[in-house]
């Protein structure tokens, strides 16, 4: 059986390349594998049949690059959703538009079984909750593209930490990644809550007001997204420090876990994972069971999109469960919102956020 896919938004993550990840000379001109369209292209049974964008020039370039017939190119997502019968819809627009586009897709005549939405899930926690509710009401699976979850190494590591309790009770985690909090660091925070199988309970934050996207993406300056950090106490008592204040050039995505039975160091930029087992009060370094080498951007990240698309394909067949739900994606978003609220109020913030704070919008690109 062939499944029909449509994409809302024809920018970099949809299939045309991302600054900092791909060859600058190709961005916006040639198709790239590490994308939604690239993921669909590597499945056996999903065919990209329709795309939508409000920018006619971008729509035309994307359609030509990915061989989408002119009849399947739509100015505006409403027309695509009204005229196409789709099994899966990708939402690849800026995060402040995710809620409208996911809810419209879920309730549309296109009637998709799966919506594959880019990260972060939304700009406000209340928007994320409305997205989840709309998909629940229409029996639509909402898959959020926190792409690390679709890599074999990270899934195996989660099993080791959560199911096998490799580190015992995790007491402390130190994390670092590049600015900005919404555009980039949602990956770090989702990885954190995924590996801990936890949710934030208390947050204290700092936002430095700096961003790189205005220059690197030629993006509008009047958005909230910026570098920042702080601390998080999870609902199981783990204390976490978060540093997402530095530019891409000097950052390194690291997480260091300390538990009652061992410790783990992850450096994804340098491709180094190290594990020590606690024996008689001493840490003894040993291999991670069932994991060969470390996660890397060049291999694992670039394979994450095909992996995610194949997982969507398996979900459409009824052979797989959703590995990255809207409810889980909201866990990283509420940490980011709490960091901002803490910065602007000067106090600690409790999670789940109270009703007025769930409406706080952090705009990004």
Secondary structure, DSSP 8 states (H G I E B T S, - for coil): --EEEEEE--SIIIII--TTTS-TTTTTTS--SSSHHHHHHTSSSEEEEEEEES-HHHHHHHHHHTT--GGGEEESHHHHHHH---SEEEE-S-GGGHHHHHHHHHTSTT--SEEEEESSS-SSHHHHHHHHHHHHHTT-EEEEE-GGGGSHHHHHHHIIIIIS-TTSSEEEEEEEEES-TTTTTHHHHHHHHHHHT--EEEEEEEE----SHHHHS---S------EEEEEEETT--EEEEEEEE-GGG---EEEEEETTEEEEEETTTTEEEEEEEETTEEEEE--TT--S---IIIIIHHHHHHHHHHHHHHHHT----SSBHHHHHHHHHHHHHHHHHHHHTS-EESS--HHHHT------
